[in-house]
Amino acid sequence: VVRAAKEVLDTIYVELAPPQEQQPRQQNIPPSVIEKLPKMSNKEIVLALLYFEGEMSKETINQRSRELGKEVSKEWLDKKLYTEMEGLISSVESGEGPKLYRLTVYGRQKAEEVLRSLGITLP
């Protein structure tokens, strides 16, 4: 019970902390994926991020990949996101905010295939 309460309090602290004080949130990316990041391509990293963490903007993809240890550059995201991820992602307008990207049904299947090929066990 104490451990569960501490986890809840830690989660609340991370969510309420000002952005500059927040620690990288690795809660959705399994450690087995983080271990494989150095060997993953930009395309594979984007598939994994969208698979485990849901829709994201280009900026968030760049930031999360950097936090996890292998940056997907803004240049790659601007120039190659659509060409290399065609059919795997779709974009969603988020009102006044940045465009968000999510996996298509085929993209989700491809992400699972890529993750399994890297030896990652999926739930």
Secondary structure, 3 states (H helix, E strand, C coil): CHHHHHHHHHHHHHHHCCHHHCCCCCCCCCHHHHHHHHHCCHHHHHHHHHHHHCCECHHHHHHHHHHHCCCCCHHHHHHHHHHHCCCCEEEECCCCCCCEEEECHHHHHHHHHHHHHCCCCCC
